[in-house]
Amino acid sequence: MTTIDLRSDTVTQPSAAMRAAMAAAATGDDVYGEDPSVNALEARVAALFGKQAALLCTSGTQSNLLALLSQCQRGEEYLVGEEYHTYRYEAGGAAVLGGIVPQTVPVLSDGSLDLAVLATKVKADDPHFPITRLLALENTHTGKVIPAEFFTAAREFANTHGLRLHLDGARLFNAHIATEQPLVAMAAPFDSVSVCLSKGLGAPIGSMLVADANTVRIARRWRKMLGGGMRQAGIVAAGIDYALDHNIQRLADDHQCAIKLANALQAGFTAQGTSTVTVQTPQTNMVYLDFSSAEVAATVAKRCKEQGILVPSSKRMRLVTHLDVPASVIHRVAEVIVAATASG
Ligand SMILES: *Cc1c(COP(=O)(O)O)cnc(C)c1O
């Protein structure tokens, strides 16, 4: 029985063809700036997003951290959504390692932030207060594509208050495919953007930070300090190149699978008269199920596992479609979850 893993798109495996590309990569010492594959990839990704420079990072957490460390000083603060990854899921790195204070605000239902609320958080120039330096946003957030108009307004807000603007675009490629907005336009409002290659795009390792050349120069120093200066990293770069060549357009398949899964689940729950769960319509590759209790969710996760289907056991259950979840299994996944919910 092959396992179907819907816990995250981070579980995607490098394909045989990707591994072959990695094995064949030209390499050099990237800390010396001599890895031809890394140099070419960084130039490629900078151009892809219309920025001056790009930096290969070990993870999205490192890439976001470098963005904060290179644009904020000790005693300065960044504004961020309280559910955003940069604040909530990165172990407080900016505060621990940079002395950078997070100022959180609630996230709105569409995944954006309220600029009027943010305005109340920007500090006056007063020795009592940290210095407000940067606004960190996210796209996609919990699978939701944030409206472009919000980012345009956020850029104006940043200009008004003299702030830098960073985007955690871990799944920006999903938003790009879902909306058909050009990547350059999506990155344009921001001073820096972080994107992940090891999620839906299927590379085994790697995120990229794109920004102006000076920000990337400072980020490169921080990356070295954090132990992220890798040597023959061309092996990693070749996997990412392969992902950019082959795996961007196919994200549309994942989005189709997510809709198919949500529809099948909804139909199944309705047919069965199950009222202990609600299904959120997906915009990209994530289907959220809200169960009435943690117990039902835990039972569903257990029953699914017995059938070779891995899902989180949380009350708010996130199901993520990706390149290792073929369309052919969606129907069975829905059947198993519907049956398990009825039995729970
Ligand atoms: C996955 C993710 C990251 C980065 O995670 P890593 O596991 O460190 O690569 C950053 N932001 C968001 C929104 C993410 O989903």
The ligand as a MOL file (V3000), in Angstrom:
LIG
                    3D

  0  0  0     0  0            999 V3000
M  V30 BEGIN CTAB
M  V30 COUNTS 15 15 0 0 0
M  V30 BEGIN ATOM
M  V30 1 C 6.8800 26.6260 5.1180 0
M  V30 2 C 6.7710 28.0770 5.3520 0
M  V30 3 C 7.9040 28.8550 5.6080 0
M  V30 4 C 9.3040 28.2990 5.6930 0
M  V30 5 O 9.4170 27.0830 6.2990 0
M  V30 6 P 10.7690 26.2150 6.2840 0
M  V30 7 O 10.2700 24.9080 6.7510 0
M  V30 8 O 11.7100 26.8790 7.2210 0
M  V30 9 O 11.3000 26.1950 4.8910 0
M  V30 10 C 7.7090 30.2070 5.7540 0
M  V30 11 N 6.4870 30.7590 5.6650 0
M  V30 12 C 5.3790 30.0470 5.4180 0
M  V30 13 C 4.0610 30.7180 5.3180 0
M  V30 14 C 5.4870 28.6690 5.2580 0
M  V30 15 O 4.3880 27.9530 5.0120 0
M  V30 END ATOM
M  V30 BEGIN BOND
M  V30 1 1 1 2
M  V30 2 1 2 3
M  V30 3 2 2 14
M  V30 4 1 3 4
M  V30 5 2 3 10
M  V30 6 1 4 5
M  V30 7 1 5 6
M  V30 8 2 6 7
M  V30 9 1 6 8
M  V30 10 1 6 9
M  V30 11 1 10 11
M  V30 12 2 11 12
M  V30 13 1 12 13
M  V30 14 1 12 14
M  V30 15 1 14 15
M  V30 END BOND
M  V30 END CTAB
M  END
